[in-house]
Amino acid sequence: MKTLPFLRRLALFLLIPIAALLAILFRADGSTDEYYLRFTTPPATSLVLGTSRAAQGIQPHVLDSVLAEAGIHVKTMNYAFAMGLSPYGPTYLNSIRKKLDPAAKDGVFVLAVDPWSLSATRVRGRIEFDESSNFLAKMDLVNMHPNIEYLLTVYPKPLLGILVPDPRANDKRLLLHEDGWLEVSVPMDPASVAHRRTEKLAEYRNERLPNAVPSNARIGALLMTIDLLKPHGRVLLVRLPVSDAMLEMENELMPHFNRLIDLIARHEQVDQLDLSANGDAWTYTDLHHLYTADGARVTAMIARKLGESSSGDRGVVGH
């Protein structure tokens, strides 16, 4: 009979960490980090794809609202990540397959394209695909809430910090919305913007550009991504605005990029939208990430372009 109190105490001892773990799992939200929520939503019927430019610059709630005014009702998920995570390639394509609802019909798919997302990295003379070893390549479960796999195997900080955040370490600059849009709130005074712009310019000019190599493998993966999505709705290739300084570097990396995208769009019979002209007319948080207000304006332009194509055959639209 003495074992019964012991078992009760043991059960209570086990319940405490289990309860704490459950509390952590359900407490994780858009402030946890800049990726988690994208892996907690149901399979997507409409998607925004690309790197951090698309993650920050294309706002699904604006896209869906403008499309609704045109009689097109969709629920879009921003499934764009970052340059080191989601350039076009096998890793990203496999993750998109997992996120896409196989039963999706009449969706919209916005694919942000730029020379960096179609380039590989040269390291000591070898061409490497940086994302092949990152967590996006390893994540099996991308539609689970709460996403235990992500929190236990990917999340880099102590889980207890989700339940009891340290106010000294709380970074409120990044907020990931449930639709996948990453809202970035940083000081936008001229001095702060100039500092971030200078840092980003040095990074790209001195580190990224000398080691970037246009990749046929990435171009092939983009084609495969388009082919995956076309049966499920309208596909639009978008070149987002960037500052003139960034555009100059991109023209050095791939001088005929616009021609390439035009050939891809014609071959795949999908639409395209080039917003790279007059880049300095837009506001950026740094060298190439759109500020919130201008991101909303750009998103509305993308939605109107998609609306224009809605009267044509699905997946076959003009330029």
C-alpha positions in Angstrom: 0.0 0.0 0.0 3.0 2.3 0.5 3.5 2.3 -3.3 0.3 4.2 -3.9 1.4 7.5 -2.5 4.7 7.1 -4.3 2.9 6.6 -7.6 0.7 9.6 -6.9 3.8 11.8 -6.3 5.5 10.4 -9.4 2.4 11.2 -11.5 2.3 14.7 -10.1 6.0 15.1 -10.8 5.5 14.0 -14.4 2.4 16.1 -14.9 4.3 19.4 -14.1 6.8 19.2 -17.0 4.1 17.8 -19.4 1.8 20.7 -18.5 4.7 23.2 -19.0 5.5 21.7 -22.4 1.9 21.9 -23.5 1.7 25.5 -22.3 4.8 26.3 -24.3 3.5 24.6 -27.4 0.3 26.6 -27.4 2.0 29.8 -26.4 4.3 29.9 -29.4 3.0 32.5 -31.8 4.2 35.1 -34.4 6.6 36.7 -31.9 8.3 33.4 -31.3 10.5 33.7 -34.3 10.2 34.7 -38.0 9.4 31.2 -39.3 7.4 29.2 -36.9 3.8 30.1 -37.8 4.3 29.2 -41.4 4.5 25.6 -40.3 1.4 25.6 -38.2 -1.3 26.5 -40.8 -3.3 24.1 -42.9 -2.2 23.1 -46.4 -2.3 26.1 -48.6 -4.5 26.7 -51.6 -2.8 30.0 -52.6 0.9 30.9 -52.0 3.5 33.6 -52.1 6.9 32.2 -52.7 10.4 33.7 -52.7 13.0 34.9 -50.3 13.0 37.6 -47.6 11.9 40.3 -50.1 8.7 38.5 -50.7 8.3 37.5 -47.0 8.4 41.2 -46.0 7.1 42.9 -49.1 4.0 40.9 -50.2 1.1 41.0 -47.7 -1.5 38.3 -48.2 -4.3 40.2 -46.4 -3.9 43.0 -49.0 -3.6 40.6 -51.9 -6.8 38.7 -50.8 -8.7 41.9 -50.2 -8.0 43.5 -53.6 -8.7 40.2 -55.4 -12.0 39.9 -53.5 -13.0 43.3 -55.0 -12.5 41.7 -58.4 -14.6 38.7 -57.5 -11.7 36.3 -56.8 -11.9 34.8 -53.4 -8.7 33.1 -52.1 -6.9 32.6 -48.9 -3.2 33.2 -49.5 -0.3 32.0 -47.4 3.1 33.7 -47.6 5.5 30.8 -47.7 8.6 32.9 -48.5 11.6 32.7 -46.1 15.1 34.0 -46.7 18.0 33.9 -49.2 19.8 31.1 -47.3 16.6 29.1 -46.9 14.3 29.5 -50.0 16.1 30.2 -53.2 14.5 28.1 -56.0 15.9 24.6 -55.8 15.1 21.0 -54.7 14.9 21.9 -51.0 12.3 24.7 -51.5 10.4 22.7 -54.1 10.0 19.7 -51.8 8.8 22.0 -49.0 6.3 23.7 -51.3 4.9 20.3 -52.2 4.3 19.5 -48.6 2.6 22.9 -48.0 0.4 22.9 -51.1 -3.1 21.5 -50.7 -3.2 18.8 -53.4 -7.0 19.5 -53.9 -6.4 23.2 -54.5 -8.3 24.7 -57.4 -8.5 28.3 -58.8 -5.7 29.5 -56.4 -3.2 32.2 -57.0 0.6 31.7 -56.8 2.9 34.7 -56.7 6.5 33.7 -57.3 9.0 36.5 -56.5 12.1 36.1 -58.7 15.5 37.9 -58.8 19.0 37.0 -59.8 20.0 36.0 -56.3 17.2 33.4 -56.0 18.4 31.8 -59.2 22.1 31.7 -58.3 24.3 29.4 -56.4 27.4 30.2 -54.2 31.0 29.6 -55.2 33.0 28.3 -52.2 36.7 27.6 -52.8 36.1 26.9 -56.4 33.1 24.7 -55.8 29.4 25.5 -56.5 27.3 24.9 -53.5 23.6 25.1 -52.6 23.6 26.5 -49.1 20.0 25.6 -48.2 20.5 21.8 -48.7 21.5 21.4 -45.1 19.1 23.8 -43.4 16.0 23.1 -41.4 13.7 23.6 -44.4 15.3 20.5 -46.0 14.7 18.5 -42.9 11.2 19.6 -41.9 8.7 16.8 -42.5 5.6 18.4 -40.9 4.7 21.8 -42.3 1.0 21.9 -41.5 0.8 21.0 -37.8 -0.5 23.2 -34.9 1.3 23.3 -32.6 4.3 22.2 -34.6 6.2 20.0 -32.1 8.8 19.0 -34.7 9.8 22.6 -35.3 9.9 23.6 -31.6 11.9 20.6 -30.5 14.3 20.2 -33.4 14.6 23.7 -35.1 13.8 26.4 -32.6 17.3 27.6 -31.5 16.4 29.2 -28.1 15.4 27.6 -24.8 11.7 26.6 -24.9 11.1 28.1 -21.5 11.7 31.5 -23.0 8.4 31.1 -25.0 6.4 30.6 -21.8 8.3 33.3 -19.7 9.9 35.7 -22.1 12.9 37.7 -21.0 11.9 41.4 -21.4 15.5 42.4 -21.9 15.8 40.0 -24.9 12.4 40.6 -26.3 12.9 41.7 -29.9 9.7 43.4 -31.1 11.0 44.4 -34.5 9.8 41.2 -36.1 6.2 39.9 -36.1 5.1 37.0 -38.2 1.4 37.1 -39.0 -0.7 34.0 -39.3 -0.9 34.5 -43.1 2.9 34.3 -43.3 3.7 38.0 -43.8 6.7 39.1 -41.8 6.2 42.6 -40.5 9.4 44.4 -39.7 9.3 47.5 -37.5 12.6 49.3 -37.4 13.5 53.0 -37.0 12.9 54.8 -40.3 14.6 58.0 -39.6 17.1 58.9 -42.4 20.2 58.1 -40.3 19.0 54.7 -39.3 18.0 53.8 -42.9 21.3 55.1 -44.2 23.2 52.9 -41.8 21.3 49.7 -42.7 21.6 50.6 -46.4 25.4 51.0 -46.1 25.8 47.7 -44.2 23.7 45.8 -46.7 25.4 47.4 -49.7 28.8 46.3 -48.3 27.5 42.8 -47.7 26.3 42.3 -51.2 29.1 44.1 -53.0 31.9 42.5 -51.0 30.6 39.1 -50.1 27.6 38.0 -52.0 28.2 39.3 -55.5 31.8 38.0 -55.9 30.7 34.5 -54.9 27.4 34.3 -56.8 27.0 32.2 -59.9 23.9 32.0 -62.1 22.5 28.5 -61.8 20.8 26.4 -64.5 19.8 24.0 -61.7 17.9 26.8 -59.9 16.3 27.8 -63.2 15.2 24.2 -63.7 13.8 24.1 -60.2 11.8 27.3 -60.9 10.3 25.6 -64.0 9.4 22.6 -61.9 7.8 24.8 -59.3 5.7 26.5 -61.9 4.7 23.1 -63.4 3.7 22.0 -59.9 1.5 25.0 -59.3 -0.2 25.6 -62.7 -2.8 22.8 -62.3 -4.0 24.5 -59.1 -4.5 28.1 -60.3 -2.9 31.2 -61.8 0.9 31.6 -61.5 2.5 35.1 -61.6 6.2 35.7 -61.8 7.1 39.0 -60.0 10.3 41.0 -59.9 9.9 43.2 -56.8 11.3 46.7 -56.6 14.8 47.3 -55.3 16.9 50.3 -54.8 18.9 51.5 -57.8 22.1 50.4 -56.1 20.8 46.9 -55.7 19.5 46.8 -59.2 23.0 47.7 -60.5 24.5 44.7 -58.7 21.8 42.4 -60.0 22.5 43.6 -63.6 26.1 42.7 -63.0 25.2 39.2 -61.8 22.6 38.5 -64.5 22.6 41.2 -67.2 19.8 39.5 -69.2 17.6 38.5 -66.3 14.4 40.2 -67.6 14.9 38.4 -70.9 15.3 35.1 -69.1 12.1 35.6 -67.1 10.2 36.7 -70.2 11.3 33.4 -72.0 10.3 31.4 -68.9 6.9 33.1 -68.7 6.2 32.5 -72.4 7.4 28.9 -72.3 5.3 28.1 -69.3 2.3 30.3 -70.4 2.1 32.2 -67.2 2.0 36.0 -66.5 4.8 38.2 -65.2 5.2 41.6 -63.6 8.4 43.6 -63.6 8.5 46.3 -60.9 12.2 46.9 -60.9 12.1 50.2 -62.8 12.3 53.4 -60.8 13.5 51.5 -57.8 14.4 54.6 -55.7 10.8 55.8 -55.9 9.9 53.2 -53.2 10.8 53.2 -49.5 12.9 50.4 -48.1 14.0 49.5 -44.6 17.5 48.9 -46.1 18.7 48.3 -49.6 16.0 46.1 -51.0 13.3 45.2 -48.4 10.1 47.2 -48.9 8.8 49.2 -46.0 5.3 48.2 -44.8 3.3 51.0 -46.5 5.0 50.5 -49.9 4.8 46.7 -49.5 1.0 47.2 -49.3 1.1 49.3 -52.5 3.2 46.7 -54.3 0.9 43.9 -53.1 -2.1 45.7 -54.5 -0.4 46.1 -57.9 0.3 42.4 -57.9 -3.3 41.6 -57.0 -4.6 43.9 -59.8 -2.3 42.1 -62.3 -3.8 38.8 -61.2 -7.2 40.2 -61.5 -6.5 41.3 -65.1 -5.7 37.7 -66.0 -8.8 36.2 -64.4 -10.9 36.6 -67.5 -8.6 34.3 -69.6 -8.1 30.6 -69.5 -6.6 29.5 -66.2 -2.8 29.2 -66.3 -2.7 30.8 -69.8 -2.5 34.5 -69.6 -0.9 37.3 -71.6 2.0 39.6 -71.1 
